[in-house]
C-alpha cells in the first residue's frame, strides 16, 4: 500500500494511546482524520483541537464518504457495528500494528519490547536522541512530559517505536535495532502460557531485526537467545553494557555506565529506582549507537521529566507525597514500590491498586498478592474489566485472600476519600491501568486541602 496516496483515514478506537499516535502522524502529513472512540478523554479533546473529527457513538451514519484506509485496534470487539460496516462494504481495513509496521519499515526503526518498561525506555531514548540532535520520530505508549505528547514529529530517518507484545503486534516490525527489557508472563489469553509467549512472541520478534542490526537483551534473559550470535546483553552490575549504581543524591540516581566502546561515570538520572537505571542503561547504549555524544546523554538523563502516570509525582510536599503510576503487572508494582522506598526510605507507604482484566488477575493473583504485601497500607479496588466479560469466581478478593499484610483492605472507588479521611497517609500511591486515573484529580485536591490546613507538627 502506498501510504503517500492516502487522503482520508478512519480510526476505530482512535483514543487509544497507540492509535492516537498514528492518527497524529498522518494528520501532520495532511491526511484528513476521522474516528470513533467509546469515551471522550483529555487526549481525544486535544486531537479534536488538532483538526481531527471524533465521535463517541457507535453509529455508521457518522462515517464520511471517501475513506481510503480504516485502522482498528484489537481492543475493539469483532462485532463492532462500524468495523462490520467497513468490512462488508469492501474498505481496506488494517490493524494498528500493521499500519505501524508499514511506517517503520520505511525508516531506521529502534523498537523497544518487553512486558514492562517500554514506554519509559522509548521516551527516554527519544529524549536522548533529540537532545543529541538526532531528529527522530517517535510512537510512544504514554504521554511523555518532555514532549506533552505520545507522538513526536521528526525529520530524520530514525523512528523510535514501542514493540507491543499484545496480540503479537510487534511481529509487524522490522527494526534496525531493538531491545527486549523483560519477558514476564502476561497476555496469556493470547499466548496460552509463558513458553508460547517466549517462542511465538519474543523469539519471533528477535528474528525480525534487520541483518547487520543490533539486538540488546537484559542479561538474565540471555540464555533464551543462544541461537542469536549478535545479541548484546545489558544490566545493572552485569552484562557487556552495564551500569553500577552509586546511590541517590538530591533526588537523582547516580551511576556509572560501562561498555566495550565507552565508559561514562557520574551520570545522574531524574527517575528513581534500580529498574529505571536498568532502562537507562540500554537507552544509553542505543543512543550511542545512533551517534549521540556524551555531553548530550549527561544533559538529557538529568533533565528527563518522565511519563504521565509513570511514577508521576502529583503532590510532593514536606507533609505528603502522592505518586500515580500505571503499574498493572506484579513486576511493575514491585518496581514502583521499590522506587518509592528508595526515594522515601523513612516514610509509610500506602498503595491503592486497581487490578486490570479478569484474565490477568486470575493468572497472576499470587504475584499481585506478594507485591501488595510490600506496602505498609495496601488497599485494593475492584477489577477494571476493560475489554473482558466477568469470569465466575475471579475478583479482587482472590488477591486479598493470599495477602499476609495485616493492614490489607478492599474498598470501592467511591470510598477512597472517606478512607483517606480515617487513615492519614505519608506517601500515597495509586496504581493500575484502568479508570483509577479518574480519581487522581479528586485525590490531589483532597490532599492539598486536607494537609495544607495542618501544621507539620500536627501530622
C-alpha positions in Angstrom: 0.0 0.0 0.0 1.2 3.5 -0.9 0.8 5.5 2.3 1.6 8.7 0.5 -1.6 8.3 -1.7 -3.9 8.3 1.4 -6.1 11.4 1.8 -8.7 10.3 4.3 -8.4 7.8 7.2 -10.8 6.4 9.8 -9.6 5.0 13.2 -11.9 2.8 15.3 -10.7 3.2 18.8 -8.9 6.5 18.0 -8.5 7.4 21.6 -6.1 4.5 22.4 -2.6 5.6 23.1 -1.1 3.7 20.1 -3.9 4.6 17.8 -3.8 8.3 18.6 0.0 8.5 17.9 -0.6 7.1 14.4 -3.5 9.4 13.8 -1.3 12.3 14.8 1.4 11.1 12.4 -0.9 11.1 9.4 -2.7 14.3 10.4 0.7 16.1 10.4 1.1 14.8 6.8 -2.1 16.5 5.7 -4.4 13.4 5.9 -8.0 14.0 6.9 -8.6 12.0 10.1 -12.0 10.7 11.3 -12.6 8.2 14.1 -14.7 6.7 16.8 -13.9 6.0 20.5 -16.1 4.7 23.3 -15.4 7.6 25.6 -14.2 11.2 25.4 -10.9 11.9 27.1 -8.4 14.7 27.5 -6.4 13.1 24.7 -9.4 12.9 22.2 -10.3 16.5 23.0 -6.7 17.6 22.3 -6.8 15.6 19.0 -10.1 17.3 18.1 -8.3 20.7 18.6 -5.7 19.4 16.2 -8.3 19.1 13.5 -9.5 15.5 13.8 -13.2 14.5 13.6 -14.1 12.2 16.5 -17.4 10.9 17.7 -18.4 8.7 20.7 -21.5 6.8 19.4 -21.2 3.5 17.6 -23.2 4.6 14.6 -22.3 4.1 10.9 -24.2 7.4 10.0 -21.1 9.3 11.3 -18.8 7.7 8.7 -18.0 10.1 5.9 -17.6 9.3 2.2 -14.2 8.7 0.6 -12.3 6.8 3.3 -9.1 5.4 1.9 -8.0 3.4 4.8 -9.6 2.0 8.0 -7.5 1.3 11.1 -8.7 -0.6 14.2 -7.3 -1.8 17.5 -7.7 -5.4 18.8 -9.5 -3.9 21.8 -12.5 -3.3 19.5 -15.0 -6.2 19.5 -15.2 -8.1 16.3 -19.0 -7.4 16.1 -18.5 -3.6 16.4 -21.0 -2.0 14.0 -18.6 0.3 12.3 -16.0 -2.3 11.8 -18.6 -4.7 10.3 -19.8 -1.9 8.0 -16.3 -1.3 6.6 -15.6 -5.0 6.1 -19.0 -5.6 4.5 -18.6 -2.7 2.0 -15.1 -3.7 0.8 -13.0 -1.0 2.5 -9.3 -1.6 3.1 -9.1 -2.4 6.8 -5.9 -3.0 8.8 -4.9 -3.4 12.4 -3.0 -0.7 14.2 0.1 -2.9 14.3 0.0 -3.5 10.6 0.0 0.3 9.9 2.8 0.9 12.4 4.7 -1.8 10.6 4.2 -0.1 7.2 5.5 3.2 8.7 8.5 1.6 10.4 9.7 -0.5 7.5 10.4 2.6 5.5 12.6 4.0 8.3 15.5 3.1 10.5 13.5 1.9 13.4 14.6 1.3 17.0 12.0 -1.0 18.6 11.6 -1.3 22.4 9.9 -4.6 23.6 9.1 -6.0 26.9 6.3 -6.9 29.3 7.1 -3.6 31.1 9.4 -0.7 30.8 8.6 0.0 27.1 7.1 3.5 27.5 9.7 4.9 29.9 12.6 3.4 27.9 11.3 4.5 24.5 10.6 8.0 25.8 14.0 8.4 27.4 15.7 7.1 24.3 13.7 9.7 22.2 14.8 12.4 24.6 18.4 11.3 24.4 18.3 11.2 20.6 16.7 14.6 20.2 18.9 16.2 22.8 21.8 14.8 20.8 20.4 16.3 17.5 19.2 13.0 16.1 15.8 14.3 14.9 13.8 11.1 15.3 10.1 10.4 15.0 8.6 8.5 18.0 5.4 6.5 18.6 5.1 6.3 22.4 2.8 4.3 24.7 2.2 7.2 27.1 2.3 11.0 27.3 5.9 11.9 27.6 6.1 15.0 29.8 9.1 16.4 27.9 7.0 16.5 24.7 3.5 16.7 26.2 2.5 14.0 23.6 2.6 10.3 22.7 3.8 11.3 19.2 7.0 13.1 18.4 7.5 14.5 14.9 11.0 14.2 13.4 12.7 14.9 10.1 15.4 12.2 10.1 15.2 8.6 9.0 15.2 7.4 12.6 12.0 6.2 14.3 11.5 5.0 17.9 8.6 2.7 18.4 7.2 0.6 21.2 7.1 -3.0 20.2 3.8 -4.2 21.8 3.6 -8.0 22.5 -0.2 -7.9 22.9 -2.0 -9.7 20.0 1.6 -10.4 18.6 1.6 -6.8 17.3 5.3 -6.4 17.4 5.7 -9.1 14.7 4.8 -6.5 12.2 8.1 -4.6 12.8 11.4 -4.9 11.1 13.7 -2.8 13.3 17.3 -1.7 12.6 18.0 -2.0 16.4 15.8 -3.5 19.2 15.8 -4.0 22.9 14.0 -6.6 24.9 13.6 -5.4 28.5 11.6 -8.1 30.2 9.6 -11.2 29.4 7.4 -11.8 32.4 4.2 -13.9 31.7 1.3 -11.7 30.6 -1.4 -11.7 27.9 -1.8 -15.4 28.5 -5.3 -15.0 26.9 -3.4 -14.6 23.7 -0.4 -16.9 24.1 -1.8 -19.6 26.4 1.3 -19.9 28.6 4.7 -18.4 29.2 6.6 -20.8 26.9 4.4 -19.9 23.9 4.8 -16.2 24.7 8.5 -16.7 24.5 8.6 -18.8 21.3 5.7 -17.2 19.4 6.3 -13.7 20.7 9.8 -12.6 21.8 12.0 -15.0 19.9 9.9 -14.5 16.8 10.3 -10.7 17.3 14.1 -11.0 17.7 14.4 -12.7 14.3 12.9 -9.6 12.7 15.9 -7.4 13.5 17.4 -6.5 10.1 20.7 -8.1 9.1 23.6 -6.1 10.4 21.3 -4.6 13.1 21.7 -4.9 16.9 19.6 -6.7 19.5 20.0 -5.8 23.2 18.5 -8.1 25.8 18.6 -7.9 29.6 21.4 -10.0 31.0 19.2 -12.6 32.8 17.2 -13.2 29.5 20.4 -14.0 27.6 20.1 -17.9 27.9 16.9 -17.7 25.8 18.7 -16.2 22.9 21.6 -18.6 22.5 20.8 -19.0 18.8 21.3 -15.3 18.1 25.0 -14.8 17.6 24.9 -11.0 17.5 22.8 -10.5 20.7 24.2 -8.0 23.3 23.4 -8.1 27.0 22.9 -5.3 29.4 22.0 -4.8 33.1 22.8 -3.3 36.4 26.1 -4.7 37.6 26.1 -7.4 34.9 26.3 -7.6 31.1 28.6 -6.3 28.4 26.7 -3.0 28.7 26.2 -2.4 32.4 25.7 0.3 35.0 26.8 0.5 38.6 24.6 2.4 41.0 26.4 4.8 43.3 23.4 5.9 45.3 20.8 8.7 45.4 21.8 12.4 45.6 19.4 15.3 45.6 16.6 13.1 44.4 18.5 11.6 41.4 20.0 8.2 40.8 23.8 8.5 40.4 25.5 5.7 38.4 28.4 4.8 36.1 28.0 3.3 32.7 30.4 0.8 31.2 30.5 -0.8 27.7 33.1 -2.3 25.3 33.1 1.1 23.4 32.7 3.7 26.1 32.5 4.4 29.8 30.5 7.2 31.3 31.0 8.0 35.0 28.9 10.0 37.4 25.7 10.0 35.4 22.6 11.5 37.1 19.1 10.2 36.3 16.0 12.1 37.2 13.9 8.9 37.6 14.1 6.8 40.8 14.7 3.1 41.3 17.0 0.4 40.1 14.7 -0.6 37.3 15.0 2.9 35.8 18.8 2.8 35.9 18.4 -0.6 34.0 16.2 1.0 31.4 18.6 3.9 31.1 21.5 1.6 30.5 20.0 0.2 27.3 18.7 3.6 26.2 22.3 5.0 26.5 23.7 2.0 24.5 21.1 2.6 21.7 21.7 6.3 21.7 25.4 5.9 21.4 24.9 3.5 18.5 22.8 6.2 16.8 25.6 8.8 17.2 24.6 10.8 20.3 27.6 12.4 22.1 28.4 12.0 25.8 27.6 15.6 26.7 24.0 15.3 25.3 23.5 12.0 27.2 24.5 13.5 30.5 22.3 16.5 30.0 19.2 14.5 28.8 19.4 12.0 31.7 19.4 14.7 34.3 16.6 16.7 32.7 14.2 13.9 31.6 10.8 14.5 33.2 9.4 11.0 32.6 5.9 9.9 31.6 2.5 10.8 32.7 1.3 8.1 35.1 4.8 6.5 35.4 5.9 7.4 38.9 4.3 10.8 38.4 4.6 12.9 41.5 1.2 14.6 41.7 1.7 16.1 45.1 5.2 16.4 46.7 5.4 18.4 49.9 7.1 18.1 53.2 3.8 16.8 54.6 2.6 14.4 52.0 3.7 12.8 48.7 1.2 11.4 46.2 2.5 9.3 43.2 0.3 8.0 40.4 1.6 5.0 38.4 0.2 2.9 35.5 1.6 -0.4 37.1 -0.7 -3.3 36.2 1.7 -6.3 36.4 3.2 -7.8 39.6 6.8 -6.9 38.5 5.7 -3.3 37.7 4.0 -3.0 41.2 7.2 -4.3 42.8 9.4 -1.9 40.8 7.2 1.1 41.7 7.0 0.3 45.4 10.8 -0.3 45.4 11.4 3.1 43.8 9.2 4.7 46.4 11.1 3.0 49.2 14.4 4.2 47.7 13.2 7.8 47.5 11.3 7.9 50.8 13.0 5.3 53.0 11.6 6.5 56.3 8.0 7.2 55.3 5.0 5.0 55.4 3.7 3.8 52.0 0.0 3.5 51.3 -1.0 2.0 47.9 -4.4 1.8 46.2 -4.3 -0.8 43.4 -7.0 -1.4 40.8 -6.4 -4.8 39.1 -6.8 -4.7 35.3 -8.5 -7.5 33.4 -10.1 -10.7 34.8 -7.7 -13.0 33.0 -4.6 -11.1 34.3 -6.0 -11.2 37.8 -6.7 -14.9 37.6 -3.3 -15.8 36.0 -1.1 -13.6 38.2 -3.0 -13.4 41.5 -0.2 -14.7 43.7 2.3 -12.2 42.2 -0.1 -9.4 42.9 -0.6 -10.5 46.5 3.1 -10.7 47.1 3.7 -7.2 45.6 0.9 -5.6 47.5 2.2 -7.1 50.8 5.3 -4.9 50.4 3.3 -1.8 51.2 2.6 -0.6 54.7 -1.0 0.0 53.9 -2.3 -2.0 50.8 -5.8 -1.1 49.6 -7.5 -3.0 46.7 -10.2 -1.8 44.4 -12.5 -4.0 42.3 -11.2 -5.3 38.9 -11.4 -3.0 35.9 -12.7 -5.2 33.1 -11.6 -3.2 30.0 -12.4 -5.4 27.0 -13.3 -8.5 29.0 -16.5 -10.0 30.4 -16.5 -11.2 34.0 -15.2 -14.6 34.8 -17.0 -16.5 37.5 -15.1 -16.6 40.8 -12.5 -14.1 39.7 -12.4 -10.9 41.8 -10.0 -8.7 43.8 -10.8 -10.9 46.8 -8.7 -13.6 45.2 -5.7 -11.3 45.7 -6.8 -10.2 49.2 -7.1 -13.8 50.4 -3.5 -14.5 49.5 -2.0 -11.4 51.2 -0.5 -11.5 54.6 -0.3 -7.8 55.4 -2.5 -7.1 58.4 -3.5 -3.7 57.1 -4.9 -5.0 53.8 -8.4 -3.8 52.8 -10.8 -3.9 49.9 -12.6 -0.7 49.2 -14.8 0.8 46.5 -13.6 3.7 44.3 -16.4 5.8 45.9 -14.8 5.2 49.3 -11.3 6.4 48.6 -11.6 9.9 50.0 -13.6 8.7 53.0 -10.9 6.1 53.7 -8.2 8.8 53.4 -10.1 10.8 56.0 -9.8 8.0 58.6 -6.3 6.7 57.5 -3.7 9.5 57.3 -1.0 9.0 54.7 2.6 10.0 54.3 3.4 8.6 50.8 0.3 7.6 48.7 0.5 5.5 45.5 -2.4 5.0 43.1 -1.6 2.0 40.9 -3.3 0.5 37.8 -4.1 0.7 34.1 -7.9 1.0 34.4 -10.0 4.1 35.2 -8.3 4.7 38.5 -6.7 7.7 36.7 -10.1 9.5 37.0 -9.5 9.6 40.8 -6.2 11.4 40.5 -7.6 14.9 40.4 -10.1 14.4 43.3 -7.4 12.8 45.4 -4.9 15.6 44.6 -7.4 18.3 45.5 -8.4 16.5 48.7 -4.8 16.0 49.9 -3.9 19.6 49.2 -6.9 20.9 51.1 -6.6 18.5 54.0 -2.9 18.7 54.5 -2.5 22.4 53.8 -4.7 23.3 56.7 -2.4 21.5 59.2 0.9 22.5 60.5 3.7 19.9 60.2 3.7 19.1 63.9 0.0 18.2 63.6 0.7 15.4 61.1 
